[in-house]
């Protein structure tokens, strides 16, 4: 069944025990996560348990969402842009899905805010170093499979996988979070404007000193304020009209 705006509008919405606003999309035989932009980012929690989803993905950007529940699906893949879709996700429940390898879990590194993760009843939980792998990859993780992450456990995980490796995965997550979103405002910092070179400064002083009129001084000052140093400095390379006539 398609997850569309009509289904979203007809599904139960309520305040859960945590007093978060939750949307209940359980048991609808949903196969693909789509059209979540129709929620208008009005929910703290989305419950998509008991469906037929195979890939954890989302094209919409939902910064309000803090909890996702995907119990009892068929998920074994995670989209690379998941961190962009859910930049503030804190809890993710993937109980009883079909993850089998640690590599399949690597895209979770993009969820920089994740503090609670459940992978119970997934084959991957039986892999060697499974728990250490996730702990090293997710520096803010506090609870994994309903067991608290202890400081000694985190230290051992970082020894096993290396702090550099964990930092690299987090850099990948940060880079993914900067992915361009169509229609989103450009938040990239502007490149700092460079100042004039010493040679340009000397030529600028000469241009202003040799200006033949107030209009020319005003033009030079306007170009200087706009950062067009080459225009101002270049004024000294053009001989005044009177001098040009004198040389003929």
C-alpha positions in Angstrom: 0.0 0.0 0.0 1.2 3.5 -0.8 2.1 5.9 2.0 0.4 9.0 0.7 -1.0 12.3 2.0 -4.5 10.7 2.4 -3.2 7.9 4.6 -1.2 10.4 6.7 -4.3 12.6 7.2 -6.5 9.6 8.2 -3.9 8.0 10.6 -4.2 8.4 14.4 -2.2 11.3 15.8 -1.9 11.8 19.6 0.4 12.8 22.5 2.3 9.7 23.7 3.5 8.8 27.2 6.5 11.1 26.7 4.1 13.9 25.8 5.5 14.0 22.3 3.2 14.3 19.3 3.1 11.0 17.5 1.8 9.8 14.2 0.7 6.1 14.1 1.2 4.4 10.7 1.4 0.9 12.0 0.1 -2.1 10.1 -0.7 -0.5 6.8 1.4 -2.9 4.6 3.5 0.1 3.6 6.4 -1.0 1.4 8.2 2.3 0.7 8.8 5.4 2.9 7.5 8.3 0.8 5.4 11.5 1.0 6.4 12.2 4.6 6.6 15.9 3.6 2.8 15.8 3.9 3.2 15.6 7.7 4.5 19.2 7.5 7.1 18.3 10.2 4.4 18.4 12.9 5.4 15.2 14.8 8.1 14.3 17.3 7.5 10.6 16.8 6.7 8.5 13.7 5.6 4.8 14.2 5.9 2.7 11.0 6.0 -0.6 12.8 4.4 -3.8 11.4 4.7 -2.9 7.7 6.7 -4.3 4.7 9.4 -1.7 4.4 12.8 -2.9 3.0 14.8 0.3 3.0 15.2 3.0 5.7 15.0 6.2 3.7 13.2 9.6 3.6 13.3 12.3 1.0 11.6 14.9 3.2 13.5 16.9 5.8 11.9 16.5 9.2 14.0 18.3 11.9 11.3 18.0 14.5 11.3 14.2 14.5 13.2 12.7 17.5 11.9 9.1 17.5 11.4 6.6 14.7 9.9 3.1 15.2 10.3 0.4 12.6 9.6 -2.8 14.5 8.7 -5.8 12.5 9.6 -4.8 9.0 12.0 -6.2 6.4 14.6 -3.5 6.4 18.2 -4.4 5.5 19.3 -1.2 3.8 19.8 2.4 5.0 19.9 5.4 2.7 23.1 7.5 2.8 21.1 10.7 3.3 19.3 9.6 6.4 21.1 12.2 8.6 19.9 15.0 6.3 16.3 13.8 6.6 16.4 13.5 10.4 19.0 15.9 11.7 17.8 15.8 15.3 16.9 12.1 15.6 17.6 10.8 19.1 15.9 7.3 19.2 15.7 4.7 16.5 13.9 1.3 16.9 14.8 -1.3 14.3 13.7 -4.4 16.3 13.0 -7.5 14.2 14.3 -6.5 10.8 16.8 -8.2 8.4 20.2 -6.6 9.0 22.9 -9.2 8.7 26.3 -7.4 8.3 28.1 -4.6 10.1 28.6 -2.8 6.8 24.9 -2.4 6.4 24.8 -0.4 9.6 27.5 2.1 8.5 25.0 4.8 7.2 23.8 5.1 10.9 27.0 7.2 11.5 25.1 10.1 9.8 22.7 10.3 12.8 25.0 12.4 14.9 22.3 13.1 17.6 21.4 9.4 18.1 21.4 8.4 21.8 19.2 5.2 21.7 19.2 2.4 19.2 17.5 -1.0 19.2 18.6 -3.7 16.8 17.1 -6.6 18.8 16.2 -9.7 16.8 18.3 -8.7 13.8 20.9 -11.4 12.6 23.6 -8.7 12.8 23.5 -8.7 16.6 25.2 -12.1 16.5 28.2 -10.7 14.6 31.5 -10.5 16.4 32.2 -6.9 17.7 28.7 -5.9 16.8 28.1 -3.8 19.9 31.6 -2.3 19.9 31.2 -1.3 16.3 28.1 0.7 16.9 29.4 2.3 20.1 32.6 3.4 18.4 30.6 4.7 15.4 28.0 6.7 17.4 29.8 8.8 20.1 26.5 10.1 21.6 24.9 6.6 21.9 23.8 6.0 25.5 21.6 2.9 25.2 22.0 0.1 22.7 19.5 -2.8 22.6 18.0 -1.5 25.9 21.4 -1.8 27.7 23.2 1.2 28.9 26.6 2.0 27.2 29.1 2.1 30.0 32.3 4.3 29.9 34.5 1.2 30.0 32.6 -0.3 27.2 33.0 2.8 25.1 36.7 3.0 25.8 37.2 -0.6 24.8 35.2 0.0 21.6 37.4 2.9 20.6 40.5 0.8 21.2 39.1 -1.9 19.0 38.1 0.4 16.1 40.4 3.3 16.8 39.5 6.9 17.6 40.6 8.0 14.2 38.2 5.6 12.5 35.3 6.8 14.6 36.3 10.4 13.8 36.4 9.7 10.1 32.9 8.2 10.3 31.6 11.3 12.1 33.2 13.5 9.5 31.3 11.6 6.8 28.1 12.1 8.8 28.8 15.9 9.0 29.5 16.1 5.3 26.3 14.3 4.5 24.4 16.7 6.7 25.6 19.5 4.5 24.0 18.0 1.4 22.2 20.5 -0.7 18.4 20.5 -0.2 16.4 22.0 -3.1 14.6 25.1 -2.0 16.5 25.3 1.3 18.3 28.6 2.1 22.0 28.6 1.4 23.7 28.5 4.8 27.2 28.0 3.6 29.5 30.7 5.0 30.6 33.2 2.4 34.3 33.3 1.5 36.0 36.1 3.3 36.9 39.1 1.1 40.6 39.5 0.6 42.1 43.0 1.1 44.2 44.9 -1.3 47.9 44.0 -1.8 50.6 46.5 -0.8 51.1 47.3 -4.5 47.4 48.0 -4.9 47.4 50.2 -1.8 50.2 52.4 -3.2 48.5 52.7 -6.5 45.1 53.5 -4.8 46.8 56.4 -2.9 48.3 57.8 -6.1 44.9 57.5 -7.9 43.1 59.5 -5.1 45.9 62.1 -4.8 45.9 62.7 -8.6 42.1 62.8 -9.0 41.2 65.8 -11.2 37.7 66.3 -9.9 35.4 65.6 -6.9 33.4 63.3 -9.2 36.5 61.2 -9.9 37.3 61.0 -6.1 33.7 59.9 -5.4 34.0 57.2 -8.2 37.3 55.9 -6.7 35.9 55.8 -3.2 32.8 53.9 -4.4 34.9 51.3 -6.2 37.1 51.0 -3.1 34.2 50.3 -0.8 32.9 47.7 -3.1 36.2 45.9 -3.0 37.1 46.6 -6.6 40.7 47.3 -5.8 41.9 46.6 -9.3 39.5 49.3 -10.7 40.8 51.9 -8.2 44.4 51.0 -8.6 44.1 50.8 -12.4 43.1 54.5 -12.5 46.7 55.4 -12.0 47.7 53.6 -15.1 45.5 55.8 -17.3 47.1 59.2 -18.0 44.9 62.2 -17.5 43.4 63.6 -20.7 45.4 66.8 -20.4 48.7 64.9 -20.0 47.9 62.8 -23.0 47.4 65.9 -25.1 50.6 67.4 -23.8 52.6 64.4 -25.0 51.3 64.8 -28.6 
